[in-house]
């Protein structure tokens, strides 16, 4: 089990630690509902230093990324970020990831913690372009400062005008007295905020500085439990639950980041699938009766016939009702369609609802 740089610090803060993606991670501090509310209304900080970071550098770095990415990397400019997935060769998804263009020949790729080794090997397999690759995951800490008060709380720590940063852009600068900090206007909560990339050696200094300036804004540490409820309220996919090696990106609703402007891994087969359509579709749903949908629960029709399965589900702290994501046959994918979740051999009624679940 790996530890993030501040693992002992989280224990001292009273965090409940759990194994996640091979790391010992804080799942909650004050409680999931309290932490969730803090991010929705004020500002909270997640230590997500388990995430993976690769630097790709060279004259043909863009060509390599274009080969393994579903999106059109040529649309990036310095300081711009792009969401995409890596298609595998059989119609599924290796991982979903972010690409940061640092300059014309230098890119940062941010990948999921559980897929660091797999992604590295996958990209290396296609690196026929003599691109220099560095895995900086073990040297890098990542703090997600999320919530409507994030920019106001952090502004005194940097000369970068945080409120002026557009969504999915980043800047490098001095933050809390530390040089060369990457500040990214991204997040996994839908509540606004930033993700801050720092060297492990500076992690504690920056964490402490964030909490000192954030005290007046009700800042709190937030665990992975609330990260999951927050992302689910927005309908954001989680790799390993909602998408995986066997998932069609079109069934998963990722057609919007599938650009056929150049050839990439399995692009011809994916183009054919787009034209013929997918048999299933990932949908959001709200429970109309009591019950919490769990990963892999069956989704059935009114007569009890299986029509799909749940991929993610939770009790929404904001809506005070259960919500979820799941794959269903296309005939049941229209918003407003009644479906049923099989919970302990009971068919519990739900309704298809297009995410995000909250506005």
C-alpha positions as CSV (number, residue, x, y, z in Angstrom):
1,X,0.0,0.0,0.0
2,X,1.4,3.4,-1.1
3,X,1.1,6.6,0.9
4,X,0.6,10.1,-0.4
5,X,3.1,12.6,1.0
6,X,0.7,13.9,3.7
7,X,-0.8,10.6,4.7
8,X,0.4,10.9,8.4
9,X,-0.9,14.4,8.4
10,X,-4.4,13.2,7.4
11,X,-4.4,10.6,10.2
12,X,-3.5,13.4,12.7
13,X,-6.4,15.4,11.4
14,X,-8.7,12.5,12.3
15,X,-9.3,11.1,8.8
16,X,-10.7,7.6,8.3
17,X,-8.1,6.0,6.0
18,X,-9.0,3.3,3.5
19,X,-7.2,1.5,0.6
20,X,-8.0,3.1,-2.7
21,X,-6.3,2.4,-6.1
22,X,-3.3,0.9,-4.2
23,X,-3.0,4.0,-1.9
24,X,-3.8,4.6,1.7
25,X,-6.3,7.5,1.3
26,X,-8.6,9.6,3.5
27,X,-12.2,8.7,2.9
28,X,-13.8,11.1,5.4
29,X,-13.0,13.5,8.2
30,X,-16.1,15.1,9.7
31,X,-18.5,13.0,7.7
32,X,-19.5,12.7,4.1
33,X,-22.7,14.8,4.3
34,X,-20.9,17.6,6.2
35,X,-18.0,17.6,3.8
36,X,-20.3,17.5,0.8
37,X,-22.2,20.5,2.0
38,X,-18.9,22.4,2.7
39,X,-17.8,22.0,-1.0
40,X,-21.3,22.9,-2.4
41,X,-21.6,26.1,-0.3
42,X,-18.1,27.2,0.8
43,X,-14.7,25.6,0.1
44,X,-13.0,22.3,0.8
45,X,-9.7,20.6,0.0
46,X,-9.1,17.1,-1.3
47,X,-5.7,15.5,-1.2
48,X,-5.8,13.6,-4.5
49,X,-2.0,13.1,-4.8
50,X,-2.6,9.5,-5.8
51,X,-3.4,10.6,-9.3
52,X,-0.8,10.0,-12.0
53,X,1.2,12.6,-13.9
54,X,3.3,12.1,-17.0
55,X,5.4,14.7,-18.8
56,X,5.7,14.1,-22.6
57,X,8.4,16.2,-24.3
58,X,9.7,16.4,-27.9
59,X,9.2,17.7,-31.4
60,X,6.5,15.0,-31.9
61,X,4.9,14.9,-28.5
62,X,1.6,16.1,-29.9
63,X,1.7,13.4,-32.6
64,X,2.1,10.7,-29.9
65,X,-0.7,12.1,-27.8
66,X,-2.9,12.4,-30.9
67,X,-2.3,8.7,-31.5
68,X,-3.5,7.5,-28.1
69,X,-6.1,10.2,-27.5
70,X,-9.7,10.3,-28.7
71,X,-9.8,14.1,-28.8
72,X,-8.2,16.5,-31.2
73,X,-5.0,17.6,-29.4
74,X,-4.1,20.1,-32.2
75,X,-6.9,22.3,-30.8
76,X,-4.8,22.9,-27.6
77,X,-2.8,26.1,-27.0
78,X,-0.4,26.9,-24.2
79,X,-2.2,27.0,-20.9
80,X,-5.2,25.0,-22.2
81,X,-6.5,21.6,-20.9
82,X,-8.4,18.9,-22.7
83,X,-10.5,15.9,-21.5
84,X,-10.2,12.7,-23.5
85,X,-10.0,8.9,-23.2
86,X,-7.5,6.4,-24.5
87,X,-9.3,3.9,-26.7
88,X,-8.1,0.3,-26.6
89,X,-7.9,-1.9,-29.7
90,X,-11.1,-3.8,-29.0
91,X,-13.7,-0.9,-28.6
92,X,-13.2,-0.2,-24.9
93,X,-11.4,2.4,-22.8
94,X,-7.9,2.2,-21.4
95,X,-8.5,5.3,-19.2
96,X,-9.9,8.8,-19.2
97,X,-7.4,11.6,-18.7
98,X,-6.5,15.2,-19.0
99,X,-3.9,16.7,-21.4
100,X,-2.2,20.0,-20.4
101,X,-0.3,21.9,-23.1
102,X,2.6,23.5,-21.4
103,X,4.3,24.6,-24.7
104,X,4.4,23.4,-28.3
105,X,6.7,20.5,-27.4
106,X,5.8,19.8,-23.7
107,X,2.6,18.3,-22.4
108,X,1.4,17.0,-19.0
109,X,-1.0,14.0,-18.9
110,X,-3.0,13.4,-15.8
111,X,-4.3,9.8,-15.4
112,X,-6.3,7.8,-12.9
113,X,-4.3,6.4,-9.9
114,X,-5.4,2.8,-10.5
115,X,-4.2,3.0,-14.1
116,X,-0.7,4.6,-13.8
117,X,1.3,1.6,-14.8
118,X,-1.1,0.4,-17.4
119,X,-1.4,3.9,-19.0
120,X,2.4,4.3,-19.0
121,X,2.9,1.0,-20.7
122,X,0.1,1.8,-23.2
123,X,1.6,5.2,-24.2
124,X,5.1,3.7,-24.3
125,X,3.8,1.0,-26.8
126,X,2.9,3.7,-29.3
127,X,5.9,5.9,-28.7
128,X,7.6,5.5,-32.1
129,X,8.1,9.2,-32.2
130,X,11.2,9.4,-30.0
131,X,9.2,11.4,-27.4
132,X,10.9,11.8,-24.0
133,X,8.5,10.5,-21.3
134,X,8.8,11.1,-17.5
135,X,6.6,9.6,-14.9
136,X,6.5,12.2,-12.1
137,X,3.6,10.7,-10.2
138,X,5.6,9.7,-7.2
139,X,7.2,13.2,-6.9
140,X,3.9,15.2,-7.3
141,X,1.2,16.2,-4.8
142,X,-2.2,17.4,-6.0
143,X,-4.7,19.3,-4.0
144,X,-8.2,20.0,-5.3
145,X,-9.5,23.2,-3.7
146,X,-13.2,23.1,-4.6
147,X,-16.3,25.2,-3.9
148,X,-17.8,28.6,-4.7
149,X,-15.5,30.5,-2.4
150,X,-12.3,28.8,-3.7
151,X,-10.9,31.7,-5.7
152,X,-11.7,34.3,-3.0
153,X,-10.1,32.1,-0.3
154,X,-6.9,31.4,-2.3
155,X,-6.3,34.8,-4.0
156,X,-4.0,36.2,-1.3
157,X,-1.5,33.3,-1.9
158,X,-0.7,34.2,-5.6
159,X,-0.4,37.0,-8.1
160,X,-2.3,35.0,-10.6
161,X,-5.9,36.4,-11.0
162,X,-7.8,33.3,-10.1
163,X,-11.3,34.6,-10.7
164,X,-10.2,35.5,-14.3
165,X,-9.1,31.9,-15.2
166,X,-11.4,30.2,-17.6
167,X,-12.6,26.7,-17.0
168,X,-10.1,24.1,-18.3
169,X,-7.1,26.5,-18.4
170,X,-4.0,26.6,-16.2
171,X,-1.2,28.9,-15.2
172,X,2.2,28.4,-13.6
173,X,3.4,30.8,-11.0
174,X,4.3,31.5,-7.4
175,X,1.8,30.2,-4.8
176,X,2.2,30.4,-1.1
177,X,5.8,31.5,-1.6
178,X,6.6,28.5,-3.7
179,X,7.7,29.0,-7.3
180,X,6.6,27.0,-10.4
181,X,3.3,25.8,-9.0
182,X,0.7,24.7,-11.6
183,X,-2.8,26.0,-10.9
184,X,-5.5,24.5,-12.9
185,X,-9.2,25.7,-13.2
186,X,-10.5,22.1,-13.1
187,X,-12.2,19.8,-10.7
188,X,-14.4,16.7,-10.2
189,X,-17.2,18.3,-8.2
190,X,-19.2,20.8,-10.3
191,X,-18.7,23.3,-7.5
192,X,-15.9,25.3,-9.2
193,X,-12.4,25.7,-7.9
194,X,-8.9,24.7,-8.7
195,X,-6.4,21.8,-8.7
196,X,-2.9,22.7,-7.5
197,X,0.1,20.6,-8.6
198,X,3.2,20.8,-6.3
199,X,6.4,18.9,-5.6
200,X,6.0,16.6,-2.6
201,X,8.7,18.6,-0.8
202,X,6.4,21.6,-0.8
203,X,3.2,19.8,-0.1
204,X,2.9,20.5,3.7
205,X,3.8,24.1,3.3
206,X,1.2,24.7,0.7
207,X,-1.5,22.6,2.5
208,X,-0.9,24.7,5.7
209,X,-1.0,28.0,3.8
210,X,-4.3,27.0,2.1
211,X,-5.9,26.2,5.4
212,X,-4.6,29.4,7.1
213,X,-6.1,31.7,4.4
214,X,-9.2,29.6,4.1
215,X,-10.1,29.7,7.8
216,X,-12.2,32.8,7.3
217,X,-14.2,31.0,4.6
218,X,-15.0,27.8,6.6
219,X,-12.5,25.7,4.8
220,X,-12.4,21.9,5.7
221,X,-10.4,18.9,4.5
222,X,-12.6,16.6,2.3
223,X,-12.3,12.9,1.8
224,X,-12.9,10.5,-1.1
225,X,-16.4,9.7,0.1
226,X,-17.7,13.2,-0.5
227,X,-15.7,13.3,-3.8
228,X,-17.8,10.4,-5.0
229,X,-21.2,12.0,-4.0
230,X,-20.2,15.3,-5.5
231,X,-19.1,13.8,-8.8
232,X,-22.2,11.6,-9.0
233,X,-24.6,14.6,-8.5
234,X,-22.9,16.0,-11.7
235,X,-23.1,12.7,-13.6
236,X,-19.3,12.5,-14.0
237,X,-17.9,9.1,-14.9
238,X,-15.6,7.2,-12.6
239,X,-13.1,4.8,-14.3
240,X,-13.6,1.2,-13.0
241,X,-17.3,1.9,-12.3
242,X,-18.9,3.7,-15.2
243,X,-16.3,3.1,-17.9
244,X,-13.6,0.4,-18.3
245,X,-11.8,-1.7,-20.9
246,X,-15.1,-3.3,-22.0
247,X,-17.1,-0.1,-22.2
248,X,-18.1,1.5,-25.5
249,X,-17.3,5.2,-25.4
250,X,-20.4,6.0,-27.4
251,X,-22.6,4.0,-25.0
252,X,-20.9,5.9,-22.2
253,X,-21.8,9.3,-23.8
254,X,-18.2,10.2,-24.7
255,X,-18.9,10.9,-28.3
256,X,-18.3,14.6,-27.6
257,X,-14.6,13.9,-27.0
258,X,-14.3,11.5,-29.9
259,X,-12.9,13.5,-32.9
260,X,-12.1,11.8,-36.2
261,X,-9.9,14.7,-37.5
262,X,-6.9,12.3,-37.5
263,X,-6.2,8.6,-37.0
264,X,-5.9,7.3,-33.5
265,X,-5.9,3.9,-31.9
266,X,-9.0,1.9,-33.2
267,X,-10.4,5.1,-34.8
268,X,-11.8,3.2,-37.9
269,X,-13.8,0.8,-35.8
270,X,-15.0,3.5,-33.5
271,X,-16.2,5.5,-36.6
272,X,-18.1,2.5,-37.8
273,X,-19.7,2.1,-34.3
274,X,-20.7,5.8,-34.2
275,X,-22.5,5.3,-37.6
276,X,-24.4,2.2,-36.6
277,X,-25.2,3.3,-33.0
278,X,-24.8,1.5,-29.6
279,X,-27.2,-1.0,-28.2
280,X,-26.9,0.4,-24.7
281,X,-26.6,3.9,-23.2
282,X,-25.3,5.2,-19.9
283,X,-28.1,7.1,-18.2
284,X,-28.7,8.9,-15.0
285,X,-31.7,8.0,-12.8
286,X,-33.4,9.1,-9.6
287,X,-35.0,6.6,-7.2
288,X,-38.8,7.2,-6.8
289,X,-39.0,4.7,-3.9
290,X,-36.7,4.0,-0.9
291,X,-33.5,2.2,-1.7
292,X,-29.9,2.9,-2.6
293,X,-28.7,1.6,-6.0
294,X,-25.3,-0.1,-5.8
295,X,-22.6,-1.0,-8.4
296,X,-23.7,-4.0,-10.5
297,X,-27.3,-4.1,-9.2
298,X,-29.6,-5.2,-12.1
299,X,-31.9,-2.7,-13.8
300,X,-35.2,-4.3,-14.9
301,X,-38.4,-3.3,-16.7
302,X,-41.9,-3.4,-15.1
303,X,-42.1,-7.1,-15.8
304,X,-38.8,-7.9,-14.2
305,X,-36.8,-8.5,-17.3
306,X,-33.2,-7.4,-17.1
307,X,-32.5,-4.3,-19.3
308,X,-29.2,-3.2,-17.8
309,X,-27.1,-2.7,-14.7
310,X,-26.1,0.0,-12.2
311,X,-22.6,1.4,-12.4
312,X,-22.7,4.0,-9.6
313,X,-25.2,5.0,-7.0
314,X,-25.5,6.9,-3.8
315,X,-27.8,8.9,-1.5
316,X,-27.5,12.5,-2.8
317,X,-26.8,14.8,0.2
318,X,-28.1,17.8,-1.8
319,X,-31.3,16.2,-3.1
320,X,-32.0,13.9,-0.1
321,X,-32.8,11.1,-2.5
322,X,-31.0,8.3,-4.1
323,X,-29.4,8.8,-7.6
324,X,-27.3,6.7,-9.9
325,X,-25.8,5.9,-13.3
326,X,-26.3,2.8,-15.2
327,X,-26.4,1.2,-18.7
328,X,-29.8,0.3,-20.1
329,X,-31.0,-0.9,-23.5
330,X,-31.5,2.1,-25.8
331,X,-35.3,1.7,-25.7
332,X,-35.3,2.6,-22.0
333,X,-32.8,5.5,-22.2
334,X,-35.2,8.4,-22.8
335,X,-35.5,10.9,-20.0
336,X,-38.7,10.3,-18.0
337,X,-38.8,6.5,-18.6
338,X,-39.7,4.4,-15.7
339,X,-37.1,1.7,-14.8
340,X,-36.7,-0.5,-11.7
341,X,-33.6,-1.3,-9.7
342,X,-33.4,-4.9,-8.3
343,X,-32.5,-4.4,-4.6
344,X,-32.6,-7.5,-2.5
345,X,-35.0,-9.3,-4.9
346,X,-37.3,-6.3,-4.9
347,X,-38.0,-4.1,-8.0
348,X,-37.6,-0.6,-6.7
349,X,-39.0,2.1,-9.0
350,X,-36.8,4.8,-10.5
351,X,-37.0,7.3,-13.4
352,X,-34.4,8.1,-16.0
353,X,-33.0,11.7,-15.6
354,X,-30.3,13.3,-17.6
355,X,-27.4,14.5,-15.4
356,X,-26.4,16.8,-13.9
357,X,-28.9,16.0,-11.1
358,X,-28.4,19.5,-9.6
359,X,-28.0,22.7,-11.5
